[in-house]
Amino acid sequence: MKRAHRTAHARIWTVLGIVLPLAFFAILALRQTPPADRPAVLIEAPAEGSGEEAAQ
């Protein structure tokens, strides 16, 4: 009886060890939005003459 229990236990943990990480990474992959769906972020250069030079 002990041998069957150990075999079943080893098989269950092996399956869980493979299925759980695969499910985790699949969920992460499905949650990501493609770059085309993200709004554009405008990065502007600082205006010339601003800062300490403009104060003088």
Rosetta blueprint (number, residue, H / E / L):
1 M L
2 K H
3 R H
4 A H
5 H H
6 R H
7 T H
8 A H
9 H H
10 A H
11 R H
12 I H
13 W H
14 T H
15 V H
16 L H
17 G H
18 I H
19 V H
20 L H
21 P H
22 L H
23 A H
24 F H
25 F H
26 A H
27 I H
28 L H
29 A H
30 L H
31 R H
32 Q L
33 T L
34 P L
35 P H
36 A H
37 D H
38 R L
39 P L
40 A L
41 V L
42 L L
43 I L
44 E L
45 A L
46 P L
47 A L
48 E L
49 G L
50 S L
51 G L
52 E H
53 E H
54 A H
55 A H
56 Q L
